[in-house]
Amino acid sequence: MAIEYQKNTARFDGVVGADEAETLLEWLQKHTKGKLALSACSHLHAANLQVLMAAKAQISAWPEDEVLAAWLKSALAQQELNQ
């Protein structure tokens, strides 16, 4: 599994595909103060980005991949601006 769910943190690892989106959404709905550690994430499917945007998830660690980190920061910042 590309996401390891812990008590208050979901840790992303490698490629996080579309098949992870539903489980991620369910975890975020149950853990409203949960945080996401994306440092080991190398690819995030757009379905998961939509979940992050809808849940307004807290990111505790951005991806080490600078391009992915910049893309996510931009997408999530745009969401905040449009509220």
Buried (B, 14 or more C-beta within 10 A) or exposed (E): EBBEBEEEBBBBBEEBEEEBBEBBBEBBEEBEEBBBBBBBBBBBBEBBBEBBBEBEBEBBBBBEBEEBBEBBEEBBEEBEEEE
